[in-house]
Amino acid sequence: MAKMFCGVLVLAVILSGLDAARPVVDQELSTLFNELWRLDVNRLTPGIDYTVSVQGRANYVNPGTHVVQDRASQPLFSNVDEIKLNNITTTSQLMKLLDNYERSTGVAERVTAEEQRETDLFLDAVLQTGVMKRAHQYLVSKGQSRSDLRQFKTQLKLIWFNLYHRQRNAGMDSCGFEHVFVGETKFGTDIIGFHNWIQFYLQEKTRHLDYKGYKASAHDLPDQDDHVLNLQFSWHGLVKPVGSAFIGTSPEFEMAVFTIVFLRSTERSTKVVVNIDQCQLELVVYRRGRSLDTAYPKLLSSNDRHVQQPSH
């Protein structure tokens, strides 16, 4: 009986260890984000609106390294329907913002009246989408946003576009939008931020960016249909050892998801695990006061590999 008890005890410990190894999924946010996913009519369709080639697995490199082995001889994006991108109001307005920022931290941003107008037009377009309307409704229900649309726009502007110091002893040189959607370089040695697929495609097209390969475990290889990828790339001669981005999604979806996670907590960092479509992701958000520092998706598994299979 003692032996049997010990056997049961050991088995229980093993099983509890397996459960502990599985990330705790936020079911409420998973449900909400899948609703936003279904509402994202401006999301592009892989194989139709764009084509990606993930190619080889990138090697490990130390931060600050400028030369890495290229495991991808071809670009990540072999084709993107630019006509469709330009015909979608939010994406066309987004692309107008991408050249409004100084790439290097430590260089103060100077926002012109025209750039301010472009920001307002982008936010107005985002606020008109079903995705952001549903996100706003949710945030109001949680007491995290005001119902008045103008006040919500002001809140989004504070979170995403408020300028602050990223590099010490420098001017107002950064904001959440620039960091996440545009990308920055720091001290001339590191790429920081840069988590948007449209910027990735445009920079790759102009040959400022070179895709080096995907980052993933051996048992969870990505494919051309994945809407989140972990990537390695170089940009203006600098290397990002591991980056990540949603692929094909609309800017309103990304802003909505990260805004909701941002407003969940006043802690410096917030991390939540969610299941969206066929992927399990960790959404990571860092704040800088009342503004966004950084936000990115980290792919944990794709193609429903995180779904427990029934035992036989």
VEXDREN-2710 file (C-alpha; in Angstrom, 1 decimal):
% VEXDREN-2710
k/r/px/py/pz
1/MET/0.0/0.0/0.0
2/ALA/2.9/2.4/0.9
3/LYS/4.5/1.6/-2.5
4/MET/1.3/2.3/-4.3
5/PHE/0.8/5.5/-2.4
6/CYS/4.4/6.7/-3.2
7/GLY/3.7/5.8/-6.9
8/VAL/0.5/7.8/-6.9
9/LEU/2.3/10.7/-5.1
10/VAL/5.2/10.7/-7.6
11/LEU/2.7/10.6/-10.5
12/ALA/0.8/13.5/-9.0
13/VAL/4.0/15.5/-8.6
14/ILE/4.9/14.8/-12.3
15/LEU/1.5/15.8/-13.5
16/SER/1.5/18.9/-11.4
17/GLY/4.9/19.8/-12.8
18/LEU/3.5/19.4/-16.4
19/ASP/0.6/21.6/-15.5
20/ALA/2.9/24.2/-14.0
21/ALA/5.0/24.1/-17.3
22/ARG/1.9/25.1/-19.3
23/PRO/1.3/28.9/-19.3
24/VAL/-1.8/30.2/-17.6
25/VAL/-4.1/31.4/-20.4
26/ASP/-6.2/34.6/-19.8
27/GLN/-9.5/33.3/-20.9
28/GLU/-11.3/36.6/-20.7
29/LEU/-8.8/38.4/-23.0
30/SER/-8.6/35.4/-25.3
31/THR/-12.4/35.6/-25.8
32/LEU/-12.2/39.4/-26.4
33/PHE/-9.2/39.3/-28.7
34/ASN/-10.8/36.5/-30.8
35/GLU/-13.8/38.7/-31.2
36/LEU/-11.5/41.6/-32.3
37/TRP/-9.8/39.1/-34.6
38/ARG/-13.2/38.3/-36.3
39/LEU/-14.0/42.0/-36.5
40/ASP/-10.6/42.8/-38.2
41/VAL/-12.0/43.2/-41.7
42/ASN/-8.8/45.1/-42.7
43/ARG/-6.5/42.1/-42.0
44/LEU/-4.8/40.8/-45.1
45/THR/-5.1/37.2/-46.1
46/PRO/-1.9/35.1/-46.5
47/GLY/-1.4/33.6/-49.9
48/ILE/-3.8/36.1/-51.4
49/ASP/-2.9/39.6/-50.3
50/TYR/0.6/38.8/-49.4
51/THR/3.1/35.9/-49.5
52/VAL/5.9/35.2/-47.0
53/SER/8.8/32.8/-47.1
54/VAL/10.1/31.9/-43.6
55/GLN/13.1/29.9/-45.0
56/GLY/15.8/28.9/-42.4
57/ARG/16.1/29.0/-38.6
58/ALA/18.3/31.9/-37.5
59/ASN/21.3/31.3/-35.3
60/TYR/21.8/32.7/-31.8
61/VAL/23.7/35.9/-31.8
62/ASN/24.7/38.2/-28.9
63/PRO/23.1/41.7/-28.7
64/GLY/25.3/44.3/-30.4
65/THR/26.6/41.9/-33.0
66/HIS/26.6/43.4/-36.5
67/VAL/27.5/40.3/-38.6
68/VAL/25.4/37.2/-38.5
69/GLN/24.9/34.2/-40.7
70/ASP/22.1/34.8/-43.2
71/ARG/19.7/31.8/-43.1
72/ALA/17.3/33.4/-45.5
73/SER/18.6/34.1/-49.0
74/GLN/15.2/35.6/-50.1
75/PRO/13.2/38.4/-48.5
76/LEU/10.5/37.5/-45.9
77/PHE/7.8/39.1/-48.1
78/SER/7.9/38.0/-51.7
79/ASN/4.6/39.8/-52.5
80/VAL/2.3/42.3/-50.8
81/ASP/-0.8/43.8/-52.5
82/GLU/0.1/47.5/-52.1
83/ILE/-3.0/48.6/-53.9
84/LYS/-5.1/47.0/-51.2
85/LEU/-2.8/48.5/-48.5
86/ASN/-3.4/51.9/-50.0
87/ASN/-7.1/51.4/-50.3
88/ILE/-7.5/50.6/-46.6
89/THR/-7.8/53.9/-44.8
90/THR/-6.0/52.9/-41.6
91/THR/-3.1/51.3/-43.3
92/SER/-2.7/54.1/-45.8
93/GLN/-2.8/56.7/-43.0
94/LEU/-0.3/54.5/-41.0
95/MET/2.2/54.6/-43.9
96/LYS/2.2/58.4/-43.9
97/LEU/3.4/58.4/-40.3
98/LEU/6.4/56.0/-40.8
99/ASP/8.7/58.8/-42.1
100/ASN/7.9/61.3/-39.4
101/TYR/10.5/60.1/-36.8
102/GLU/14.2/60.3/-36.2
103/ARG/15.6/56.8/-36.3
104/SER/18.3/57.3/-33.6
105/THR/17.4/57.8/-29.9
106/GLY/19.0/60.9/-28.5
107/VAL/17.9/63.0/-31.4
108/ALA/14.9/65.2/-30.3
109/GLU/11.7/64.8/-32.4
110/ARG/10.3/67.9/-34.0
111/VAL/6.6/67.4/-34.7
112/THR/5.4/69.7/-37.5
113/ALA/1.8/70.8/-37.9
114/GLU/1.5/68.5/-41.0
115/GLU/2.7/65.5/-38.9
116/GLN/0.3/66.4/-36.2
117/ARG/-2.5/66.4/-38.7
118/GLU/-1.4/63.1/-40.1
119/THR/-1.5/61.6/-36.5
120/ASP/-5.0/63.0/-36.0
121/LEU/-6.3/61.5/-39.3
122/PHE/-4.8/58.2/-38.5
123/LEU/-6.4/58.1/-35.0
124/ASP/-9.7/59.2/-36.5
125/ALA/-9.6/56.4/-39.0
126/VAL/-8.7/53.8/-36.3
127/LEU/-11.6/55.0/-34.1
128/GLN/-14.1/54.4/-36.9
129/THR/-13.2/50.7/-37.2
130/GLY/-15.3/47.9/-35.7
131/VAL/-12.2/46.6/-33.9
132/MET/-11.5/49.8/-32.0
133/LYS/-15.1/50.5/-31.3
134/ARG/-15.4/47.1/-29.6
135/ALA/-12.1/47.7/-27.7
136/HIS/-13.5/51.1/-26.6
137/GLN/-16.7/49.5/-25.4
138/TYR/-14.8/46.9/-23.4
139/LEU/-12.5/49.5/-21.8
140/VAL/-15.5/51.7/-20.8
141/SER/-17.2/48.6/-19.2
142/LYS/-14.0/48.1/-17.1
143/GLY/-13.9/51.8/-16.1
144/GLN/-10.5/52.2/-17.9
145/SER/-11.7/54.7/-20.5
146/ARG/-14.4/57.4/-20.9
147/SER/-17.3/56.8/-23.2
148/ASP/-16.8/60.2/-24.9
149/LEU/-15.0/59.5/-28.2
150/ARG/-12.9/62.7/-28.0
151/GLN/-11.7/61.8/-24.6
152/PHE/-10.8/58.3/-25.8
153/LYS/-8.9/59.7/-28.7
154/THR/-7.0/61.9/-26.3
155/GLN/-6.2/58.9/-24.1
156/LEU/-4.9/56.9/-27.2
157/LYS/-2.8/59.9/-28.2
158/LEU/-1.3/60.1/-24.7
159/ILE/-0.6/56.3/-24.7
160/TRP/0.9/56.0/-28.2
161/PHE/2.1/59.5/-29.4
162/ASN/3.2/61.4/-26.3
163/LEU/6.9/62.2/-26.6
164/TYR/9.3/61.4/-23.8
165/HIS/13.0/60.9/-23.2
166/ARG/14.2/57.4/-24.1
167/GLN/17.9/58.3/-23.9
168/ARG/19.2/60.2/-20.9
169/ASN/20.5/63.7/-21.3
170/ALA/18.6/64.0/-24.6
171/GLY/15.5/65.8/-25.8
172/MET/12.1/64.3/-26.3
173/ASP/13.3/61.6/-28.6
174/SER/10.7/58.8/-28.6
175/CYS/7.1/57.7/-28.2
176/GLY/5.3/54.4/-28.1
177/PHE/4.1/54.5/-31.7
178/GLU/7.6/55.2/-33.0
179/HIS/9.1/52.4/-31.0
180/VAL/6.6/49.8/-31.9
181/PHE/5.5/50.6/-35.4
182/VAL/8.6/52.4/-36.8
183/GLY/11.6/51.1/-34.9
184/GLU/14.6/52.9/-33.4
185/THR/18.3/52.5/-33.1
186/LYS/20.2/53.1/-29.8
187/PHE/23.8/54.3/-29.4
188/GLY/24.4/53.3/-33.0
189/THR/24.7/49.7/-32.0
190/ASP/21.2/48.2/-31.3
191/ILE/17.8/48.0/-33.0
192/ILE/15.0/48.6/-30.4
193/GLY/11.3/48.2/-31.0
194/PHE/10.3/47.6/-34.6
195/HIS/7.3/45.3/-34.3
196/ASN/5.2/46.1/-37.3
197/TRP/4.9/44.0/-40.4
198/ILE/4.1/46.9/-42.8
199/GLN/7.2/48.8/-41.8
200/PHE/9.2/45.5/-42.1
201/TYR/7.9/45.0/-45.6
202/LEU/8.5/48.6/-46.7
203/GLN/12.0/48.7/-45.3
204/GLU/12.8/45.3/-46.9
205/LYS/11.5/46.6/-50.2
206/THR/13.9/49.5/-50.1
207/ARG/16.7/47.2/-49.0
208/HIS/17.3/49.0/-45.7
209/LEU/16.3/45.7/-44.0
210/ASP/17.6/42.2/-44.5
211/TYR/15.6/39.2/-43.1
212/LYS/18.0/36.6/-41.6
213/GLY/15.6/33.8/-40.7
214/TYR/12.9/32.8/-38.1
215/LYS/13.3/32.0/-34.4
216/ALA/11.4/29.0/-33.1
217/SER/11.8/25.8/-31.3
218/ALA/12.4/22.6/-33.3
219/HIS/9.0/21.2/-32.6
220/ASP/7.0/24.3/-33.6
221/LEU/8.2/25.4/-37.0
222/PRO/6.4/28.4/-38.5
223/ASP/4.7/28.5/-41.9
224/GLN/3.6/31.0/-44.4
225/ASP/0.1/31.2/-42.9
226/ASP/1.2/32.2/-39.4
227/HIS/-0.1/35.6/-38.3
228/VAL/2.8/36.0/-35.7
229/LEU/6.4/35.4/-36.3
230/ASN/9.6/35.6/-34.2
231/LEU/12.3/37.0/-36.5
232/GLN/16.0/37.9/-36.9
233/PHE/16.9/40.8/-39.2
234/SER/19.4/43.6/-39.9
235/TRP/18.4/47.2/-40.4
236/HIS/20.7/49.9/-41.6
237/GLY/23.7/47.7/-40.8
238/LEU/22.5/46.8/-37.2
239/VAL/21.2/43.4/-36.1
240/LYS/18.0/42.6/-34.2
241/PRO/18.8/39.1/-32.7
242/VAL/15.2/38.3/-32.0
243/GLY/12.2/40.5/-33.0
244/SER/8.5/39.7/-33.3
245/ALA/5.5/41.0/-35.0
246/PHE/1.9/40.3/-36.0
247/ILE/1.8/39.5/-39.8
248/GLY/-1.0/40.7/-42.0
249/THR/-3.0/42.3/-39.1
250/SER/-4.4/45.8/-39.3
251/PRO/-2.9/48.7/-37.3
252/GLU/-6.2/49.1/-35.4
253/PHE/-6.1/45.4/-34.2
254/GLU/-2.6/45.8/-32.9
255/MET/-3.3/49.1/-31.2
256/ALA/-6.5/47.8/-29.7
257/VAL/-4.9/44.6/-28.2
258/PHE/-1.9/46.4/-26.8
259/THR/-4.0/49.3/-25.4
260/ILE/-6.2/46.9/-23.5
261/VAL/-3.2/45.1/-22.0
262/PHE/-1.6/48.5/-21.2
263/LEU/-4.6/49.7/-19.3
264/ARG/-5.0/46.5/-17.4
265/SER/-2.3/47.4/-14.9
266/THR/-0.2/50.3/-13.7
267/GLU/2.8/48.1/-13.2
268/ARG/6.0/48.8/-15.2
269/SER/5.4/45.6/-17.3
270/THR/2.4/43.5/-18.0
271/LYS/2.5/40.1/-19.6
272/VAL/-0.6/38.0/-20.6
273/VAL/-0.9/34.7/-22.4
274/VAL/-3.8/34.4/-24.8
275/ASN/-5.0/32.1/-27.5
276/ILE/-5.8/34.0/-30.7
277/ASP/-7.0/32.1/-33.8
278/GLN/-4.6/29.1/-34.0
279/CYS/-1.8/30.7/-32.0
280/GLN/-0.8/30.9/-28.4
281/LEU/0.9/34.2/-27.6
282/GLU/2.4/36.1/-24.8
283/LEU/1.6/39.8/-25.2
284/VAL/4.2/41.9/-23.5
285/VAL/3.7/45.6/-22.6
286/TYR/6.0/48.0/-20.8
287/ARG/4.8/51.4/-19.7
288/ARG/6.6/54.7/-19.2
289/GLY/4.3/56.6/-16.9
290/ARG/1.0/57.1/-18.6
291/SER/2.5/56.3/-22.0
292/LEU/3.6/53.1/-23.8
293/ASP/7.3/52.2/-23.7
294/THR/7.1/49.0/-25.8
295/ALA/4.6/46.3/-26.8
296/TYR/5.1/43.1/-28.8
297/PRO/3.6/39.6/-29.3
298/LYS/5.8/36.6/-28.5
299/LEU/4.7/33.5/-30.3
300/LEU/4.6/30.5/-28.0
301/SER/3.0/28.0/-30.4
302/SER/1.2/28.0/-33.7
303/ASN/-1.2/25.8/-35.7
304/ASP/-3.1/24.8/-32.6
305/ARG/-0.1/22.9/-31.2
306/HIS/-0.9/24.3/-27.7
307/VAL/-4.3/22.6/-27.8
308/GLN/-4.3/19.5/-25.6
309/GLN/-4.9/16.3/-27.6
310/PRO/-7.4/13.8/-26.1
311/SER/-5.7/10.9/-24.4
312/HIS/-6.2/7.4/-25.9
END
